[in-house]
Amino acid sequence: MLFVPYSCSNRVVNTLKDYAVKALVNTVDHLGSVSFKVNGLLDEKVDEVSGTELRVSCIEQVITWLFPSRLILRIWEVRALTLDINLC
């Protein structure tokens, strides 16, 4: 068995502790950065979907105003087909 002086082993332990702390801080920092980017992308997509829903709603209102109610069912059928929803 190899004998290592206390001061040397203490230095190794402290170096390993420092390394472990720095690795943990870097990992948490990286996760925070990734979380921020994912949050931004998600916000963009939510805004995009909201804008699309608003445009669809406006188109439906115009069609409702311009055409008789018999076409409204057909609009919902087309929308259901687009979203792959079964109305029956």
Order of alpha helices (4+ residues) and beta strands (2+ residues): alpha-alpha
